[in-house]
Amino acid sequence: MDGVPRVPQQRRPDSGAGAAPAMLRFSVLGPVRAWSGDEPLPTGSPQQRALLAALLLREGRTATAAELIDALWGEEPPQQALAAVRTYASRLRKALGAGVLVSESGGYAVRGLGEGALDLARAQELAAEADKARAGGDLGRARELLGGALAVWDGEALAGVPGPYAEAQRVRLEEWRLQLLELRLDMDLEQGCHAEAVSELTALTAAHPLRERLRELLMLALYRSGRQAEALAVYADTRRLLADELGVDPRPGLQDLQERILRADPALAEPSAPTQEPSVTRVRPAQLPATVPDFTGRSSFVRELGEILSSAEGKVMAVSALAGIGGVGKTTLAVHVAHQARSAFPDGQLYVDLQGAGPRAAEPETVLGSFLRALGTADSAIPDTLEERAALYRSVLDGRRVLVLLDNAKDAAQVRPLLPGTEGCAALVTSRVRMVDLAGAHLVDLDVMSPDEALALFTKIVGEERVASEREAALDVVAACGFLPLAIRIAASRLAGRRTWTVSVLAAKLADERRRLDELQAGDLAVKATFELGYGALDPAQARAFRLLGLADGPDISLAAAAAVLDLDPESAEDLLESLVDTSLLESAAPGRYRFHDLVRLYARACAERDEWPPEERGAALSRLLDFYLATAAGVYAIERPGDRTVEHLEPTAYKGLAFSGRTEALDWLFAEAQCLLACARQQQAGSPLRRAVDLLWAAKDLAESGANAKQYESAARALRDAAQANDDLRTEGRARTALSNVYLASGRYRDADEEARRAIELATEAADPTPISWASTDRGIIALNQGRYEEAEFFLTTARDGYRADGNRPGEASALCNLAQLHQRMGRTDSAVSLAQQGVDMFHQLGLTLRLANGRYSLGVALTRAGRLTEGLVQLTDALAMFASNRQRLWEGTTHFRLAQLHLAAHRPAQAAQHAEQSLAIGVIGGDLIRGSVLSTLGKGLKALGQWDRARACWQEALQLLEQSGAPEAEEVRLLLTPLDAA
């Protein structure tokens, strides 16, 4: 093949020079690495690896010191270049063993390597064999050999190796790789695999837009797939691109192909060399990856899964292993179990990494194509559609006993087409999600290791003797690793390679969280070294974006939020983020969303602390992010509550937020950003950002009331309250306590809620901040109402109403009227209760509110139920239920189901009452255990009316316990309900 890089046979050293180490191997088609057998050897710094690469590619010939200096540094070598070359050579000689790197005539050479010791030589041999197979007419064999040659590459050749020589070789090797790829794709088309080739060629032409041969192959593949218009569009794009970039026309071959497509040349429709392969040849695949030799623990899972797989004859069984975090050992366990079960599957084992945790999960149809080929199906016999491939796959497996290991699945939808459909086969599935919707699956949840298992793995790698004398320190190490197998393996491997270290030394190093990432690296598992290479290759704008984005807490970040952090327009920010995705330093979690791997985030923050200048820019970036969240959340609040003046009392922002076309879009944003928004609020602990952070909690109060994000909301509110108290900021502390009171009230912790509300009123009064007084008075009034302290309730609720009126806050006033309506109906004033609730509903109607109108209808429905106007009450509560659902207020949904249960019970419809009560218990309620106790009491009444006495007693017993703990007056009623049952 033209352009093939050649590595002639390495020269052997003289007989007295010593033999090369057994099983010595090197790679240059990717990172420059060396192994002795399966044991990786240290190759040193980037410049030292550059020296090794230069010698490996010299074909066994001697390179002079001057040539090596020129290879490493070009025209501007450092002053001590010669000494550095000698040092690198000395270190490599020690690492590689005697007789490998030799000194000769003032230079150096690598000698005595065995056959196939260099990956480039192996790729060349495979490519040469492919040439012979193709010349002999065996296209299938030629394609297989070319695929093997291309598979030798492990990323960019000479990755991370500096110097002009390495750069020139990188270009040469990449050109050869593309030639091989074009040749293999050409053979794909010759054998009729045009449909499969389209997606690969589309990606390749995007990566190499000026490479005309790839464009030609894509046009041909599209034409043969029945997509003539697209094929011609590729030509038009190519012609325009070449003219714009190079000022030339497409080469004659491309022009000729366009003309043949235009006239529908019949010769283009079929491959030039028809395949001679049989459609199906029975093949026994053995695709399982190697199991780790030091597999440890998980004995119960190994036994459980092994029993299931070994009993697969006569049934199909799929197993899903779930872990909440990466590195927990799902794949290691699955591969180990699969190897143990191989004897039960004599017809073979299939394996695929479905890449479900990444941004681009494997497509089921692509996987099926690979599986069918592994099972002996010719490419020409593999259909195009997913459904047809899945059907053929099940047919091919019929009568066979094959184990299918589906690793790293995204979801059940990705897995279903890949499951065998016949008896005797089994599928073992690993995934980060629990596949409850995978019918017939045996579900296994895989957590981090137990302390004993973690210690056992650590001991296996480090050695019994070293661990036995320092057991406590070893426990500290595995605890610092979070009992995560991957982290334990790194820490243990590092200690095993340092005989002078004690376990206590390693434990002390890992105790510092800021340096833990630095310590968790060993050999090929040196994560930070990989990050350093990537970070060093970034341009200044990319590096700044990488550093600043790493400062933000939260699971991921949206494009708009990232733009705020970087102080850029969204288009410019997206270009930067996508360029970081291309470097693999950032992941694209979903369209418009980005995330860091946890360890990459730690590294990015370390870079920000080290490199960001001026240092104040770190705080400014987080301040812009806070402004963005506060401004946007305030906009959502205003859309949800027209006329509510709360937003006018929030801190001003310097960075604008998003605008929304309607409430659905606004709520979508709020709930999608909940975790990131609350994490941002919690990060702010001083000064102006602290005030804005607390106001952000106010603007996002829907997150607390919905119940979906209540715990994170509470955690942020507590942290900000403590920070405000430490900063002697009375106004901010009062507002933080108001937010905390609200979330405590929603969960039924009345004592804590009342104390926070009491202190909020005191602080707000002292700080002359009236808005929190109205909010906190509302909370205190509702607490007093639920605890039967009606006079106090009336005082606080009236105070809240008057405060809202004084502020001109009509929605607040309407809410206060609805709360007073509930007080009146509890006190037996049903007529005034209905009147007050109706006033509130009318005000909400006038303001065009939706969520607050739901609260108003809820209050009116409860008042009408108490007044015996059940038909009207049913209408109001049913409308309220629908409004709460559309506003994603799950806890209010549950509470409304409770009120509907009470209404149906009053209407002598016990079955409907029990149904609504059960739904309320399943969803949850506002008010925590006290209201849950009332729901159970209502459910018991419905069950009793249905003749289910034992269930009724159980409900009332649980209700009594909850109500007594909450100090609710309703407890006495439940005691009376239980008395006749207990007597019976």
N, C-alpha and C positions, 0 to 999 in steps of 0.2 A: 504493500500500500504506500502511496506517495505521502511523504511528510511524516512517516512513522519515526519517532525518536528511537534511537538504537542504544542498547547497553550491551556491548559484546561480553563474551565470557570473561569473568574476572580472573586475573592472573593469580596463580598459587604462589605463596612465598617459597623461598628456598627451604630445603629440608631442615635446615637448622633453625629456621625462624620461628618454629612453633606452629601448631595447627589452630585454625579458627575455632571458637567455642561452638559446641554442638547446638544445632537448632537456632543459630543466630539469624534474625530476620530484621528487615528495615522497610520503612514506608516513606515514600516521597509524594505519592498521589493522594495528598491530604496533609495533615500535620506531619512533620518529620519526627518519626518515632523509631525506637529500637526495642527488640525483645530477645531474650534468651529463653527459648521454649515459649511458654505462655507468660513468663515473668517480664513485665516492662522494665526497661533500663533507663536510668536518668540521662537525658540528652542536654540538660543545662539551659543556659540563657538563649534568647533568640539568635544572637551572633554565633554562639557555639553550635546551634542547630544549623545555621547557615554554612558554617565550615564543614559539618558532617555532610550536608546535602551536596555541597560543591565536590567533595571527594567521592561520594557515591555516584554522582553523575559524570565523573571523569573516566568512567569505564575501566577502572583499575589502574589507570595511568597515574604517574606522579604529578602532583601540582606543586609548583614552586611557591615559596613564601610570598613572593611578589604577586603571583597570580591569585593567591588566596586573599591577600590584602585588597587587591583590585576587585575581587568578587564580593568581598564583604562590605567595602566602603567606597569603592569607585575612586573618583578623582580627589576626594577630600578625606583621606584616612586620618585617624587621630595620631597624635605624636607617638604614642606607645603602641602602634598597631602591630609591629612585629612581636613584641612581648605578649600582646593579647592573643595573637595566633598561636604562639607556643604554649600559652596557658590553656587555651581551649583544646589544643591537641593533646596535651598531657592529661587533662580531665577525661577526654573521650577515650584515651588509651586505657585509663584505669577502669572506666565504665564498661568498655567492650571486651576487655580481656586481652591477653597476650597474642601477638601475631596478627591482629586485625588492622589496626592503624599503625603503619610502619613509617619510619623516617628514612628518606632516601635522597641523596644528592641535594641536600639543603631544602628539601620539600617533604610532602607527605602523600601517602596513598592508602586506600582501603583495599586489602587483599584477602584472599583465602575464603571468600564467601561461597556457601554451598549453592546448588542449583535452586533457583526460585527464591533466593533469600531476599531479593529486592522486588517490591510489588510492581515496579515499572517493567521489570523483566518478565514477570508472570503475565502482565497485560499484553506485552508484545507477543509472547508465545501463543496466547489465546487468539489474538488478532491474526497471526500468521496461519494458525490452524483454521480459522474461519475463512480466510482466503482460499485455502485448499478445498474446504468443503463446498464453498460456493462454486469454485471452478469445476468440481465434480458433480454439480447439479443437486447437492443435498442442502437445499435452502434451510430446512428446519434445523439441521445441525449447525449450519453457519450462523443462523440467528441466535441459537443457544450459546455458541462460543462467543459471539460478539457481546451478548448480554453479560456473559461472565467477565469479559475484558472490561466492560464499562462498570461492572459491580466492584472492581478492584478499587476504583476511586472512592475516597472517603472525604468528599468535600473538595475545596480548592486545593490544587497541587501546591506543595510547599507553603501551606497556610501559615501566616504569621512570621515567615522567615524574611528578614530584611536583606537589603543589598541589591545592587544592579544585576548581578548574575542570577540571583533567585527570581527577580522580576522577569528577566528575559526567558528563563526556563519556564516560568509560570505561563507566559503567553504561548510558548511553543507547545507545552503539554495540553493547554486548554484547546488550542487549535486542533491537535490530534484527537482529543476526546470528541470534539464536535464532528470531525470527519468520521470517526467510528459511529457516532450517533446517527449521522446522516445515512451512512451505509446500512445500519440496522433498520432504520425507518424505510429506506428504499426496499429492503427485503420484506418488511412488513406489508408494504403495498403490493409487492410481487405475489405475496401469498394471500391476498384478499383481505387483509386486516385493516382496511381503510377507516372503518368507523372508530376502531380503538385508537388509531393513530391521530385522529383529528384533535383530541384534547391535548395530547402531548405536543403536537406540532404548534398548536395555538399558543401554548405556554412558551415554547422555544422561540417562536418568532417574536413574541413580546420581549423576551430576554435578549435576543440577537436580531434586532429589526433590519439590519443591513445585510444579513446573510441570505443571499438570493436562493441558494439551494434549498434551504428550509422553506422559503416561501413557495418554491416550485412544488415541493412535496406536499405542502398544505393545500395548494390549489388542486392537485391531483386527488388527494384524499377526500376533499370536499366534493369534487365532481363525481367521484365514484360512490359517494354516500348520497347522491341525488340532490346535492346542494349547489347547483350550477351558479346561481346568482351570487352566492357567497364566494365561490371560487373566483369569479370575475372581479368581485369587490376586493379580494386579496391582491389581484394584479393592479387594480387602480390605486390602492393604498401604497403598494410597493413603488409604482412609477412616481407617484407624488413625493414619497419619502426620499427616493434616490435623487430626484430633481432638486428638492429643497436642501438636502444634506450634502450631496456630492456633485450636483450639477451634471448627472449622467442619466442615460436611459437604462432600462433593464437589459440584461444580457440576452443574446439571441435565443437561448434555450427557453427562457421565461416568456419571451414574446411569441415564440412558436407554440408553446403550450396554450397561451391565451387564444391564439387563432384557432387551434384545434378544438378548444372548448366551445368557442363561438359557433363553429360549424358542426358541433356534436360528432366529432370524429369517432366512429365505432371502435377503433382500436384503443381508445382511451378507456372504454367502459370496463375492460377486463384486465386482470393482471397479465403482465407480459410472460410470466413463467408460471403456469398453473401448478398448484400444489399436488404433490404425489403422496401426501400423508394420508393414512387412514383416518376416518372421523374419530374413532375412539380406540386407543390402545390401553389395555389394562395395566395401570402403573400403581405401585405401592409407594405413596408419598411418605417421607419421614422428615417433616419440617420443624419438629420441635426444637427450640433453642436449647443450648446446653444448660443443665442445671448447675447451680453453684455448689462447689464441693463442701462448703462449710454451712450448709443449710441447718438452721437451728430452730427449735421450738415449733409452735403451731401444731403440736401433736394431735390435738382434738380435731382440728380442721383437716389435717392430713388423713386421719382415720375416717372422718365423716365423708369427705369428698371421695376418698378411695373406695369406700363401700358403695357409694352411689354409682360411680363410674364402672366398677367391676360388675355391678348388677344391671348394666344397661341392656343386656340381651333381653329382647322382648318388649323394650320400651325406649322412648326417647327422653332424655333428661337434659335440661339446660341448667347451669349453675351460675349464679352471679355473686362475686365477692366484692364488697364495697368498702372503701376507706375514705375518710373525710379529707385526708391530705395525701399528696403525692409522696412517694418514697416509703410507703407503709408496707410494701412487699407483696402486693397483689400478684404481680407477674411472677415473682420468684416462687410464691406458693403454688400458683397454677401450673407453672412449668414443672416443678418438683412432683406434684401429684400426677400430672400427665405422664411423666416418665415412669413413675411407679405403676401406672395403669396400662402401659403399652402392650403388655401381653394379652390384655383383654380385647385389643383392637388389632388383630393380625393383618388387616387390610390397609393399615397406615394411619398416619396422624397428619392433620392439616393445621397450619398456624398462620395467623395474620395479626399485625398490629393495626387496629382500626383507627388509631390516632384520635380517639374521641375527646381527649383532654386538650387538644390543640385547636387552632382556629379553623383548620380544614380537615374535618373527619373524612375517612375513606368512604367512597361511594360504594354501596352494596353491589352494584352491577360490575364495578371494576374488580372488587374482591372475588365475585363469582367467576369472572373471566380467568383470574389467576388460579382459583381452585380447580376449575374445569381443566385447565392446561396441566396442572399438577396431577390430575386424575387420568390423564392420557387423552383428553379431547383435543382434536386438531383445531387450530384457529378458525379454519374455514367452516367448521361445524358449530361454532359458538354463535348463538343468535345475538341480536343487538339489544333487545329490550330487557329490562330487569325481570319482568314476569316470565319471559321465555327462558332466560338464563337460570332463574330459580327452579323452574320446572325441570329443565335438563339436568341441573345439579342433583335434584332429588332422584331423578331417574338413574343417573350414573351411580349413585350411592346405593340403589336398591340391591339387596342381597349382599352388601358388604358390611363389615364392622369397622367403622372409621371413627376416630376421635377428632373432633374439631375444637381447637383452642382459639377463641375469639378474644383477643387481648385489647384492653383499653377502649372499650366500646363507648360510644356517645350516649345512646339510648336504645330502648327496645325496638324502635322502628328501624334502626340501622341493623339490628341483630336478626330480626325475624326472617328475612329472606335467606339468611346464611345458615339457618338451622336445618339439620338433616330431617327428612320426613319419613324415614323408614326405621323399622326395628333393628336393634343391634348397634346403632350409632349413638354417639353422645356428643353434647356440646358443652364445653367449659368456657364460661364467659367472665371476664373481669371488666369492671367499670367503676367510675367514680360516683355513679348514681345507683340507687337501690331500685332494681327493676321489678317493681311490684306489678307492672302491667305486662310482664312477660309470662304468658299463660304456661302453666305447668312447670315453672322454674322452681328449683330449690334455692332459697335465698340464704346467703351467708354474709354477715357483716364482719369485715376485717378491721380491727382497730390496731393501734400501735402495740408493740410488744408489752407483755407483762414485765415487771422489774426482773423477775427470775429469768425469763427468756432473754431479755436484753442483756443481762449480765452473762448468760451462757454464750451468746453470740460474741460479746466482747472478749470473753475468756478464750473462746475457740481461736480467735484471731491473734490475741496477744500472748496467750500461753498461761497454763494453770498456775505455774510457779509465781509469776509476777503478780497475778491477781490475788492469789490466796493470802499473800502477806499484806495486801492493801485493799481489803474487800470494801471498806467504807468509801475510800476514794474512788474505787471502781463504780460503786453505786452512784456517787456524785457525778461521775462522767456520763453514765447512761441517762441519768436524770437531766443533765444539761443538754443532752441530745434529744430530749423529749421522748425517749424510748422509740424513736423513729429508726427503723433498721438501716436506712441509707446513711444517716448521720452517725450512727454507731459504727458502721463499717468504716467510714472515713476516719473517725477518731481512733479506732482500734488499729487500723492499718498504719496510721501515722506513728502511734506508740510502738508498734511492732518493729518499725524501721529505725527506732532510736533506742538502742540498748542502754544508753546512759541515763535515759529519763526514767523516773518512777511514775507510777500511776498518779500519785499526788501532784506531780508537776503538771501533767495533762489536765487534771481536775482544776487546778488553779488557773490554768490558761483559759479553760472554757467557762470559768465563773464570771468573767468579764463579758457582758452581753455585747458591748460595743466592739469587742475583738473576736467574738465567737466565729464570725464568718471567716476571719483570717486563719483561725485555728483549724477549722473543719475542711482541711484539704490535704490530700496525700496522693502522690503519683498522678495517674490519669484522672483521679477524682479531685484534682486541685481546681475547684470551681472558680476561685477568684482569679487565677491566672488567665482563664478563658475570658472572664469579664474585662480584665486589664487590656488584653489584646483588642477586644472589640471597642472599648472606650477610647483607646489610643488612636484608633482609626477614624474616629468621628471628626467632622469639621466643627469649628467653634459653635455654630448655631445648634447643631445636633447635640454637642456635649452639654451646652447650657440647658437645653430642653430635657435631656436625660437626668441631669442633676436636680433641676427644680421639680420635675414631675415626681421624682422619688420622695419629695418632702411630704406629699399629701397622703394622709391616712385614708383608709377605705379600701374595699376590695378591688375597685377599678376606677376609671375616671372617664367621663364623657368628653367628646371633642370640644363642646362649648366650655366646660369647666377647665379643660387643659388650656384652651385659648386664653382664659382668664389668668391662669397661673403664669403663662408665658408672656402675657400682655401683647398678644398678636390677634389679628383677625382670624376667623375660623379657617379660611382657605389656606393661609400661610401656616397655621398651626397643623392642619391636616397633612400638608406636605411634609412637615418636619416629623410628625408622628409616624406617618407611613414609611418614611426613610429609616426611622428607628426600628420599625417592624421588620424591614428588609435586612437589618443587621442582626436580628434575633435578640436584641436587647430589650425589646418591648413586644408584647403579644397583642394581637387584635382579638379582643374577647368576643366582639359582635360588631356589626356595622355601626360605626360612630362611637365605639367604646374600646378602651385600651386598658391593659393591666401589666404589672410587673410580676415575674416570679418572685416569691418571697425573698430568696437570697439575692436576687438582682436588685430588689428594692433596698435591702440593707447596703449593698454596694453603692447604689446611686446616692443614698444619704451620706455615706462616708465621703464620696466624691464632692458632694455639695459642701460639706464642712471643710474639706481640704482645699477645694479649687474655686468656689464661688466668690467672686470679688466685684463690688464690695460685699462684705458679709451681710450687710443690711438687706441685700436683695432677697435673701432667704425669707426673712420676715415679710418683705413687701410682696413676694409671690403668694404666700399663704393669706396675706391680707386681701389681695385681689380675689383669691378663690372664695374667701369668706364673703366679700362684697357681692360676688356673683350669686352665691347661694342665697344670701339674705334678700337681695333685690328680686330674685326670681321667686323665692318662696313668698315674699310679701305680695307679689303679683298674683300668685295662686290664691292666697288668702283673700285678696280683694275681689277676685273673680267668684270665689265661693261665697263671699259675704258682702255683697254690694251695700254700701252705706255704713259699714262697720269702720269706725274711725281708729281702730287699733293700729292700723298700718301707718297712720299719721304720727303716732307716738313712738315709732321705732327709730333707731339710730340711722342717720343718713349714710348713703353709700357713695363711694367715688367711682365704682365700676358698675356698669349697668348690667341688668339681668336679661333673661329671655322674655319675649312677649308671646302670648298664646292666642289662638283664634277662638277658643272655646274652653269650657270647663273640663270636658273629657280629656283634651290634650294637656291641660294644666295639671289635672290629677294624675295622668299617666306620668308626667315628669316628676311630680312630687314623690310618688311611691317608687318609681324606678331609681330615683336618686337618694332614697331614704338613708341607706347605710352610709353612703359617701357624705351626705349632708351632715348627718349626726356626728360622724367621725371628724369632720372639719370643725364643727362647733366645739367638740371636746378638746381639740388641739390648742385652742386659744385660752391662755391662762393669765393674761395681764393686759392692762392699759385699754386703749380704745378697742382692740380686737375682742377683748373679754366682753365688753358691753354689746358689741354687735353679735357675738356668739350667743349670748342669752336671748337677745331679740330674735335671733334665728330660731331658737326653740319656740318662742311665742308664735312666729309666723308659720311654723310647721307643726302646730298643736294637733292637727288631724292625724299625724303619725302616732301620737300617744293614744288618742281616743279610739283609733281603729284597732288597737291591740297588736297589730302585726309587728310594730317596731317599738313596743312599749319598753322592753328591757333596755335596749340601746339608748332610747330617749331618756329613761330614768338615770342610767349611768352617766350620760352627758350632763344632765341637770345637776346631779350630785357633785360632779367634778367642778362644774362652773360655780355652783353655790359656794363650795369650799374655797375656790380661788378668789371669788369676790370678797369673801369674809377675810381672807389673808391680806387682800389689798385694801381693806377698809373702804370698800365701795358700796355704800348703803343702797343706792339706787339699784345697782346691778344685783346685789344680793337679794333685795326684795323681789325683783323680777324672777330670779332663778328659783327662789322659794315658791313663788306662785306657780311656775312651771312644774316644780316637783310636787306641789300639793295636788295639781290637776292629775298627774299620772298616778299618785297614790290613791286618789279618790276613785279613779277608774278601776283600779285593781282591788278596791274594798279595804284598803289599809287606813281606816278612818282616823285612828289615833295619830298616826304619822302625818296624814293629810291635814288634820286640824291644827297640829303644832306648826307645820310649815306655813299654813295659811295665816295663823295668828301672828307669827314672826314677820311674815310678808307685809301684813297690814301695819305693824309697828314701824318697820323700816321704811315703807313707802310714805307713811305719814311724816316721818322725820326728814325724808328726802324730798318732800313736796312733790311726789309722783303719784297722782291720783288714780291712774289706770289700774295698777295692780290691786288697789283697794277694792275696786268693783269686782275684779276676778276672784280675789281671795275671799271676799264676803260671800260671793255666790257659792264657793266651795264649802265654806263654814255653814252656810244656810242649808245646803243639801245634806251635809253630815248630820246636823242637828235634826233635820226632818226625818232621816232614816233611823235615827236613834230615839225618835219619839219626843224630842225636846222642842215642842212646837213654838213656844214663845221665842226662844233663841232663834229658831229657824226664821220666824217672821221678821225679827229684827235685822238679821243679816241679809235676807233676801230683799227686804225693803231698802236697806242701805245700798245694795247693789243696784236696784232699780233706779234710785235717786241719783247714784253716781253716773250711770249710763245716760240718764236724762240730762244731767248737768253738762256732760261731754257732747251732747247731741248725737249719741251713738244709738240709733233707733233699733238696729238688730240686737244690741245688748239689752236694750229695754224690753224688746219683745221676748227674749229668752228669760228675762227676769219675771215677766208676767206669767209665762208658762210654768216656771218653777213655783211661783206663788199659787198657781192653779193646783199643782200637786199638793201643796200644803193645805189648801182649803178642802180638797177632797178627802185628805187624811183626817181632817178635823170635822168631817161630816157636813161641810158647807158645799154641797154638791152644785147648787145653782150658781153660786159665785165662782166655783171652780170652773164650770163650763164657760161662764162669761169671760173670766180672765184668760182661759186658754184660747177662746175664740178671738179675743182682742189680739193676742200674740200671733195667731195664725193670719189674721187680717193684715197685721203690720208686715209680716214676712211676705205675704202675697204682694203687697204694694211695692216692696223693695225688690221683688223678683228673685228672692232667695230660693235655693233648692235644699241644701243640707240643713240649714236652720229651719226651713219650712218642715222638713221631716221631723225635727225635734218638736216643732209646734203641733203638728198633726198627732205625734205620739202623745203629747200631754193632753190634747183635746180628746183623743181616743180613750185614754185612761179615765178622764173626768166623765165622759159620756157613759163608759162602762159602769162607773160607780153610781151614776144617776139612773141606771137601768135602761138607758137608751142604747140598747145593744146593737141594733141594726146600723145606726149612725156611727157608733163607736167602731164597728167592724170596718166600715168604709175608711175611716180616718187611720186606723192602725194598719190596714192593708196597704194604703197609699204610703204611709210612713215606711213600712217594710221595704217597698220597692225603691223608695228614694234612698234609704240607707244602703241598700245593695248597690245602687248605681254610683254612690259616693264612696264605696269600699269601706264602709264603717261596720266591720264585722261584729264588733261587740254590741253596737246599737242594734244590729239585726237580731242578735241573740236575745237582747233585752225586749225587743218588740215581739218576738215569738212568745216570750213569757207573758206579756200582756194579752196577746191573742189567746193563749191558753186560759188565762183567767176569764176572758170574755166568753169563750166557748163553754167553760165550766158553768158560768152564770146562766148561759142559755141552755143548760142541760144537754150539752153535746160532749160527753166525756171522751169519746174516741178522738175527736178533733183536738180537745184540750190536751190529752196525753201526747198526741203527735207533735203539737207545737212545743210542749214542755220538753220533749226529748230533743227536738231541734235546738232549743235554747241551750240545753246542757251540752250538746255537741259543739256548738259554735262558741259559747262563752257569753258573759254578760258584763255590762258596766256595773260596778259596785262589788265585784269580788264575791267572797264567801257569803256575805249577808244576802245578796240577791240570789245567789245560787241556792241558798237554803230555802228562800221563798219559792223558787222554781220547783225544788224537790217536794215542798209541801203541796203545791198545786198539782204536780204529777201524781202524788199519792192520792189526792182526792179523786182525780180522774180514774186512776186504777181501781180504787175502791168501788166507784160507781160501775165499773166494768166487771166487778166480781173478783178482781185479782188482789185478794186481801194480803197475802204474804208479801207481794211486791210493794203494796201500799205501805205496810209496816216498815219495810226496809228503807223506803224513801223517807218516811217521817223520822225514823231514827237518825239517819244521816242529816236530815234537815235540822233536827233539834240540836245536834252537836254543833253544826255551823252557826246557827242563830244564837245559841248560848255563848259561843266564843266571840261573836260580834256584838253582844249586848243588845240584841234587837228585841223589841217588845213582842214581835210575832212568835217568839219562842213559847210563850204561854199557850197560844192557840194550838200549837203542834203537840204540846203535852196533853192537852184535852183530847186531841184526836187519837193519841196513842192509848189513853187510859182504858177505853172499852176493849180495845184489841188485846192489851196486856192482861186485862181481867179474864178475857176469854181463853 
